[in-house]
Amino acid sequence: MDSNLAPRETWPGLMARAQAGDRDAYSLLLRALVPVIRALVRKQIADPVLIDDVIQEVLLTVHRVRHTYDPACPFLPWLMAIAQARAVDALRQRGRRQRRESDDEPLAEGVWTGNIGQQETEEELALILDQLPARQRQIVEHIHLQEMSLAEAAARHNLTISAVKSLLHRALTNLRRMGANHGRS
């Protein structure tokens, strides 16, 4: 384990500080969580690409629901519940996708690969998403942050599922491009 990572016993305090707006504590916590999340996810998933996707989803979920963590309670069970739920979701989604979309162009996988997602703060993520055209940003937010299905997003925007897939594909391509450019900065 990296000696620069925060020890587990500090995680509840770091999360409490992060909940209070301490960006440095939050960044330190997220860096410490990545190897732990990877180990948890590997117990359920063998595919390395899917593991990376699930790690990204776990980090996004931690970010989205960080306000629900009670610093008086143990941190690891809270994290494990999130990791397990995201791993199960990913396996279910992959199974549905393989059955349902075998003839269609597959959905873009690896939404948050590269430098996007793992160690970005809320403001950085918002800045990245704000660089997308409005409709692409809305689709990404609905599908990946609010966990809507393709059908729900299509209904919300009065679009076909194919149009939502197309917008999502373009958005993810743009995000990957931004992530590559961000990594070179």
N, C-alpha and C positions, 0 to 999 in steps of 0.2 A: 504494500500500500504506500502511496506517495506520502512522504513526511510533511508535505505542505498542506495536506487535507485536514480538515477539522475532524477531531475524534468524535465518535458517536455520542459520547456523553454531553457534548456541547450542542448537539443538534436542536434540542428543545429551546435552549436559550437563543441560538441563532435564528430560529424560526420566529420566536417572540419578538426579537429585534427587527426581523424582516417585516413582520406584521405591523410594526410601528413605523416602517418606512426606511429602515437602515439598509441601503443598497449594498454596501460592502458585506454586511452579514449575510444577506440573501445570496450574493454571488459566491461567497465562501461556502455556504451551505449547499448550493446547487453543484458546485465542483466536487464536493465531498460525496454527494448522493449518486453521481453518475456511475462509479464502479459498483456501488451497492445495488443500484437498480439493474445494471447489466447482469450481475450475479443472480439476482432474483428472477429476471426474465429468462435467463439461460436454462433455468430449471424447468420451464414450461415450453420453450421454443428452441428448435435446433437451427433454423434458418438464420444465418448471420445478418442478412439484409432486413428480415422481419424483426430481428432483435433490435437493430438500430432504430427502426421505425417505432417500435414499442417504447424504447427508451425516450424518444422524442415526445411521444404521446403522454408518457408518465410525467415528464417534466412540464409539459403544458398543463396537464391536469393538476399537478402540485401547484403550479402558478395560479390556476383558475380557482382552486378551492383552498388556498393557503389560509384564508380567513376562518375556515372550519376547524383548523387544528387548535387544540387546547394545550398550551405549554405545560400544564400541570400533569398531562398524560404522557405515556411513553411515545416516542416519535416513530420508532421502527414499525410497530404494528400498523400505524396509520399509513405509512409509506408502503408497507407490504400489501395492504388492502388495495391501494391505488394501483400498484404494479400488477397484482394478480388480475384485477378487473380489466386493465388495459390489455394484458396479454390474452385473456379470454376473448375480449372484443376483437382483437386483431386476428385471432384464429378463426373466429366465427365469420368475420368479414371476408377473410381469404377464402374460406369454404364457400360462402355465398357467391363471391365473385367468380370463383372457378366454375361453379354450377351455372350461374346466370349469364355471365358475360363471355363465355368461351368463344363466341363468334364475333363479338364486338371488339373494338379497340379497347384494350384494358385500361382501367383508370391509372393515372400516374401514381406510382408507388414511391415511397421515400419522401413524403411531403416535406419533412423538416430535416433534410440531410445537410451535410457540410457544417458550416458555421452557424446556421440558423437554428435557434431554439434552445440548445443546451445551456449556454451561459449568458443568454441575452436577458436583459432586464425588461420589465414591462414597457418602459418608455422606448427602448430600442426595438422591441417587437412591434410596437405601435408605429414607430417611424418607418420600419421596413414595410409593414402592411399598407401604410399611407402612401407609399410610392406606387402602389398598384392602381390601375384604373378602378373607379368606384365599384363597378359591377363585379370585377374579379375579386376585389377585397371583400365585398359582401358575401360572395360565394365561399371563399376560404373561411371567413369568420363563421358562417352558418354551418358548414360541413365539418370543419376541423376544430373550431373552438366551441361551438354550441352543439356539436355532434348531431346535426340534423342528417337525415338520410338524403340521398339524391332526390327522391320523390318529394320529400318535404320542402327541400330548397327550391325545387322546380315549381311547386305549388305556390310557395311564398313569393316567388319572383314572376309568376305567370309565364314560365318557360317550359320547354320540353326537357326531359331528362338528358337527351343528347346535347341540348344547348348548355345545360348546367355542366355536363362533362367537359364540353369544349371550353367553357369559361374557366373551369377548374384546372384543366390541362394548361391553358395559357398562363394562368396565375402561378401555377407551380413551376412552370418553365421560367417565368420572370423571377420568382423567388430564388430558384437555383442560381440563375444568372447573377442576381444581386448578392447571393451568398458567396459565389466565387469571387466577385469583385470586392466584397467586404473582406474576404480572406486575404486578398492581395494588398489591401490598404496598410 
